Amino acid sequence: MKVFVMVDMEGISGVVRRGHVSEGDPLYQQGRKYMTWDINACVEGCFAGGADEVVVYDSHGAAGPNVVWEDLDERAEYFIGETGRERMPGSEGSDALILLGYHAMAGTPEAILEHTMSSLHWQNFWLNGRKTGEIGVDAAIAGEHGVPTIMVSGDDKACAEGAEFIPGVVTACVKVGLAVEGGRLLSRASAHKLLTERATEAMGKADQIAPVKVEPPITARLERVSRGRLPVRGEKPYVTIIDGRTYEVTAESVEQAIWRL
């Protein structure tokens, strides 16, 4: 069984400050270590649950390298750095997807480092009329390839969002959000133990969790944070301008819609 683990940084255990996820900040090196430790705990659980192959994608920001490569579990394979336009490089042939270290969508009250895609540019995002964050987007893209999302880890708000969007998904709540940059955290040992246990549990339930399906045609609507950055309609005929900050695109798939945005 092949498991694809897509890793973000804001929902990693121990991460609470913007500096933890921002290259060049003094806290960033801590964030890199925390991310690496969470990956290893998850990989351990995947193999304990019966995985034959685990592929991990460091997807935070410009796609790394955010991890500490030399400290990663040697049994897994890793995609790090620029990977072109593919949202999930290395996921071909996967039997299950894990979203590790994810965060709640933009505007979620008391969620740690909440945002959708870009905290600088994206305000709100809707997928076929449903307000959606990165958890829903990535679960839907995997679902288009018949791959179920079996586990989500992050703060309590991210886990609740995952459970609402993905029926039956296993969640690993490693912290409780109290503010954008604050929360109540498990200890390092407790968080890693939880991640390993929940990954093992998710492996055992993989055949019981259905892939997320968003029926085409896909309409993706984006409200930007600031005005004046809308696409030129003549260059992108699939774009509909809603107002000075909002536009939508139509596409045949969720993945295509994200790139068209």
N, C-alpha and C positions, 0 to 999 in steps of 0.2 A: 504494500500500500504506500503510495506516494503522498506526502503532505507538503503543502506549500504554506509557508509562514510569512505573511506580509507584516513588516514591523514599522510602526511609527514611534515617535519619541515622547509625545506629551503625556501618554497614558502609562509610561513605564513606572514601575515602583521606585519611589524615592524622588521622582521628578515633580517639582511644584513651581519652580520659578522660570520665567522666560529665559534667563541666563543658562539654565540647564540644557536648553534646546537650540541655543544661538551660537553658532561658530564664532570664535573670537572673544566670547565672554569668559571671565575667569571661572564661572561655574560649569562651562561646557564640558570640560574634561571629566568632571563628576558624572554628568549626564551620559557621556559615552560609556563609562564603566557600568553605570546602572543598566543601560540598554543591553550591553553585552551579557551581564549577569542574568537578566530576564530571558534573553534568547536561550542561553544555556539551560536554564530551568525548564523552559518550554520544550526544547529539543529532547531533553532527558525524558520528559513525560510522553512525548510522541513515540520514542523508541520503546519505552516501557509499555505503551499501549499497543504495540504491534506494527509500527511503521517499518517499512523496508527502506524507504528513502525520504529524507527531509531536505527541502530546499528553502532557504531563508533569503528574503529580499529586504535590504535596508532601504526603506522608501522615504525616509524623513528628508524634508527640504529638497535639496538638489541631489538626493539619493546618495549622500555620504561622500567619503566614508565617515559615518558616525560611530560605528562599532570599533572596538579594539580588536583588530583582526587576529593578532597572535594569541588572544585569550579565548577565542571561540571554540565551541565543542567541535572536535575534529571529525565527528561522524557525519555532520551535515555539510551541504554545499551552499555557497553564499554568492548572492548577486549584490555587488557594491559599486557605486559610482553611476555615471550616466549610462542609460540603457535605451536611448532613443525614444520613440513615441509609444512604446509598448507599456501599458499600465502594470502588467504583472509578468515581467520577464522570467522565464524559467518555469512557468506554471503549467506548461503543456503536459498533458497526461496525468495531472494531479487527480487524486481521489477525494481530497478534502482541503479546505482553506482555513487557516487560523489567522485572525486579526489581533496581533499582539501589540500592546502599548498604544491603543487607540484612544481618542478623545471624543467628547460630545460635540454636537453641531453648534455652529455659531448662535449665540444668544441664549444658550441653556443656562439658567440661573445656577450659580454656585459651582459650576463645572470647572475643573482645573484646566487652564489653557484652552478653553473652548474656542473653536473656529471651524470653518469649512473651507478646505483647500488653501486659502490664503487669508490670514487675518488682516492684511493690508488692503486687499482688493475685493474680497467676496463678503457680502453682508448676509444674503439669504439665497438658498438654492432649492428648487422644486423639481422633482422627477415625476412626470405625468401627473402633475398637480399636487403631489405629496411633498411636504417639506422634508428634506433629506440631508444627511451629513455624509461624511466620508465612510462611515460604517455601512450605510445603506448602499452607497455607490459601489463600493468594492464587493460587497456581497452580491449585488445585482450583476456586476461584470462577471464574477465567477459563475453565477447562475446561468448566464448566457452560454457558458461552456459546459453546463451540466454538473458543476462542482458545488457541493454544499459547503456553507460556512459553518464550521462545527464549534468554534470557540471565539470569544471576544474577551480581551483583558483591558483594564483601564480603571478609571475611578467609577464610583457608583452610578453617576449619570451616564457615562459611556456604556456601562453594562446594561442599564435599563433601556437605553436606546437600542442596543443590539438585540435585547430580548423582545422588544416590540416589533422590530423589523424582521427578525429571523426566528420564527417559531421553533422552539426546542433547543436553541443554541445554548451551549454551556458557557457560563461567564465566570471570570476570575476578577473579583473586585479587590484590587491591591491598595486602594485608598478611597477615602470619602472626601469629596470636594466641599470646601467651605467658602471658597472664593476663587477668583481667577488664578491667583498665585498662592493658594493656601489650602491645606486639607489635613485630615487625620490619617496617618499612614500606618500600615503594618510594619513590623520590624523587617529587616532584610531577610532574615532566615524564614520568618513566617510567610512573607510574600513569595519567596522562591519555592517554598514547600507547596503553597497553594497553586502556583502556576504549574508545577510538575503534576500535582494531583489532578487538576482540572484538565490538563492536556491529555493525561491518561484516560480520564473519564470521557472526554470528548471523542477520543479514538474509538472507545467502545460503543458510542452512540452514533457514529458516523453514518451508518446505514439507516438510521431512524430520522435524520434531519434532511428535509427536502431542499434542493437548491432554490434560491430566491429567484423568482421570475417577474420581470416587469414586461408587460405585453407591448410589443411594437404596434404602431410607430411610436418612437420615443420623442417626447417633448421635454426639453430641459430648459428651465427658466432661471436666469441669474440676475439678482439685484446686487449691483456693485456698491462699495462703500462710498465712492465719490463719483461725481458727475463728469461727463466729458470724455469717457473712455469706451465708448460704444463702437462696435464694428461698423465698417463702411458697407452698406447693403449691396452696393454694386459688386463688391469683391466676394461677398458671401451670400448667395441668393437664398440660402436656407435659414437666414436670420430674420426674425421679426422684432422690431423695436417696440417696446411697450411704453416706456417713458424715458426721461433723461438719465436714469440710472439702471434701467431694467430692460433686458432683451431675452429672447428665447430662440432656441434652434430646434430643428427637427432632424431626426436621424433614424437609421434602421436598427441601431443598437445603443446601449448605454455607453459603451466604450467610445463609439464614434461620436456620440453627443458630447461627451466630455472634451474630446479633442476639438470639436467644432466650436465649443465655447471659447 
